[in-house]
Every structure is written in structure tokens, then in C-alpha cells.
Amino acid sequence: MAGDSRHSERPERTERAAVAALTDSFVAGLCEWIRIPSIGVDPAHHADVRRSAEWLANALREDGWPEVAIWGDGPALPAVFACWPAGDPDAPTVLVYGHHDVQPVDPVQRWDHPPFEPVISGDEIRGRGASDDKGQVAMHLLAVKAHLAATGQNAPSVTLKLFVEGEEESGSPHLRKLLEDHEAELGCDLVVFTDTALHERDAPTVTTGQRGVLGAEITFEGGADDVHSGRAGGAIPNPATALAKLIAALHDDDNRVRLEGFYDDVLEPSTKEREDYAALPFDERKWLQRNGGGAQGTHGETGYSTLERIWVRPTAEVNGISSGYTGPGLKTIIPASATAKISFRLVPDQHPEKVAQQLSQFVAEHTPPGITARVGFRGEGVPPYAISPDDPANAAVKRAVELAFDQPVRFARAGGSGPAAVLQQRLGVPLVYLGATLPDDRVHAPNERVVVPLLLKGAEAAAHLWRMLAQAEIAKRLSR
């Protein structure tokens, strides 16, 4: 391939220089994209989601991508697809996944500046979508330009495809349909998922998995109307009391979830993974300050560290409880109904549909006489996903990140959820993660930010990765 000789000694220097030369235009372009309020969950902003897709499509065309399309004719909000074939027809095909929709900005009064007027402060860009996920998608556009500049090629070393959806923040409700309708265009040998964070700024990591999620709503009904607690109290069942007992029974004294069979499918992390987690720098007090919302201490399943609890252990959390009168003063009633919203974070190899059945059975067993129970679920849930740290593509990602950050890199997981499993299962190929944001970027919260030097290192890592994945041994393992 043209330009290979330029990598004979220190290839990272060449790609690093190419990223540095493009930094100013990268920052300007990302700020321009952030100004588009592509809030996918708000119908009032659906036109902005289309504008965001159009902005990305135009940027790709200007960068030279030969095939660019906006998929927006169906029920899904507009997604962007692009393809740049490798010069070598036998090179692997890699699909990069991200999203361009962003979270709502409420409470807007908590922002230090207008959310869609990006501010550059030191080495940060602040604005909604800067980290999640426009910054990371833009990072990959920069990576391709740096890769071509560094190699002197007019096409990437692997065939690159880009798939950027517009509904991730609303749970990707039409993703499966998009994958089905565009199966031919999305065919690949590997998926690179770019919506994850590093462990810390000075402790870069490669993510190997995300938890799944299942949301449920449990309603206990005792009658049609609230009744006077003096006239009927002690003589009829109280739905709020009954639901409180169910919630109290959800965990045992070791904080394990008490749904029958809940842990049957849980896949324990490998010894190497647990060693990596234990070796990562972790200050529990600082973690609580940044992520605990004012909590006074950690809490969770006995026998596991805090990082393991949020990365590789399943959970059941009560997200909200509502019943009866909650206004000022006192209203002495027995409420007619009570509702609890519950979410489960799932780990490999749990299945949302199986946990839904387990919860329904648990509710039935904890519904007292005189109470009618209803259990509803928010969609079909998001499955968990994890890839072995020993996977050859994963090893290539790790090496690429080490080259970019000039230090050893460990493996980690993400406690949140995303459509990784859906992509992997539907496309039938391995999926790896490459992200360069931070856990405290305040995504989904006021004053979201991204650290520009980390995005530049992420772009450099991706530029290395495209070259590395084309190498004979890795390409052979990826080929189908």
C-alpha cells in the first residue's frame, strides 16, 4: 500500500502529527454541529434531528467519503450511513457505530451557558452533545483524515462504514428495523462502538462490555377510590403498604436480588478482568463526590468491589414510588392504588425477557389477597454485551490506545447500557469499543463537556487501528 514505508519506524508519530495539524478545524466543526439541538426524544426538535443528520452527511462528503446516505424515510428518526472502500478489496470491513441525537437540557437554569451555544474553556468544549455522542463521532471523522494523511493513501487500509443513528437517547426503538432493512449495506467483519468512556484521564481503558437494562412498572390496586382511613383503616388492604412490603422483599441481607433464578445465567468476569479492575486507580470518596449524588457511602452486593458492582453485577433499583396524597398537610386516606417504577441492570448472559418473567412471578407471589397487581414493561429491554479481552480485534484496540496514550492500558466495563448486543447479534460479527470521553463529562446533565486532548488521542488511536486491522494476521481472523 502507498505510504507504508512511512510507518517503518514510529508510525504513531506520523499519525499524531496528522491529528495535531487538523485540530483547529476539528474543534470548529464539532462546535458547529453542537449548535444543532438534535433532541430526539422531543417531537418539537425532530426537524433539528434531520438538520443534524444533514450536517453530518455534508461533512462526510466534504471529507471525501464516496458513499453517503441519510436513512430517514421510515418511522425512525434520520440516521446517517457512509462507506469508504479500502484500496485492497480483500481488506476487512469495519463498521463504526455512534449516534447524533442528544439528551434534553432540563433543568436549563442549571447550565452555566446556553446548552447549544458551545463554549471553549481551557481544553474543554462545553455544550449538549459534546461528549455524548457528537464528540466521539466527530473523533472518528478526524481519525480517517489523519489515517489517510499519515499513510499517504487515497483510501483507508480497511473498508470503513459509518452508521450514526438518531434515536439512541430514546432507546433505539427502530434500530432492529433499520438493521433489517439495510442488512446488505451494513454487512461487515467487525463493529467498533464509539459511545463509551475511559476510566480516568490519566488511566485510559478499553471497554469490553456494557450492562443491559429492563424497565418495569408495578401497580397495586385495592379499589376504585381513595377511602377515609378512619372509616375503613384496618379493615381493608392498603395498596401502598402492600407495595412497600414487595419492594422491601426485593433484596436479601447481602443485597442480592431475590427473583427466583435471577443469577442463574450471570457470567462471572475472568480472573484477568477482575485483576485489571482491582489495579485501576480508584478513590471511593472522590468517586462518591463525582457520581454519588450526595450519597454518604457506598452500598451493594456483598463480596464485590464498587467497580465490580457497577460493571459486572446485575441490579434491581427502585426508580420511583407514587401513591395517595403527597401534597401539603395531611389527608387521612387509604389510597386506591400504588405504583413503583423499577429498573434492572443486566449482565452477560442474562436475558431481558427471562428477567421479565421472573419479575412477574415475584410480583404474583407477593400480591396479598384483596390487591390486584399489574406489571408493565418499557419495551423489550436492552440485552447486555461483553467481548473477551483475548479477542484479536480487542487486542488491536488495546494496542492502538496504548500507542496514542503512550502508556499501558487496562480493560474495563461500562455500567450503563446501549445497543451493542443488538448490533452484534443482528450483524453476526464481533463488536469492540473505542471511546475517549470521561465518566464525569456530565452527560445527560447540565454543563456537559468533553476534553479535547482526549478526543485527539482517541482519533489517533482509531487511525492506528485502521492500519493494524489490515495487517495479515488480524485480517485473516476477522474474515468471515
Buried (B, 14 or more C-beta within 10 A) or exposed (E): BEBBEBBEEEBBEBBBBBBEEBBEEBBEBBBEBBBBBBBBBBEEBBEBBBBBBBBBBEBBEEBEBEBBBBBBEEEBBBBBBBBBBBBBEEBBBBBBBBBBBBBBBEEEEEBEEEBBEBBEEEEBBBBBBBBBBBBBBBBBBBBBBBBBBBBEBEBBBBBBBBBBBBBBBBBBEBBBEBBEBBEEBBBBBBBBBBBBBBBBEEBBBBBBBBBBBBBBBBBBBBBEEBBEBEEBEEEBBBBBBBBBEBBEEBBEEEBBBEBEEBEEBBEEBBEEBBEBBEEBEBEEEEBBEEEBEEEEEBEBBEEBBBBBBBBBBBBBEEEEBBBBEEEEEEEEBBBBBBBBBBBBBBBBEBBBEBBBEBBBBBBEEBBBEEBEBEBEBEEEBBBBBBBBBEBBBBBBBBBBBBBBBEEEBBBBBBBBBBBBBBBBEBBEBBBBBBBBBBBBBBBBBBBBBBBBEBBBBBBBBBBBBBBBBBEEEBBEBBEE
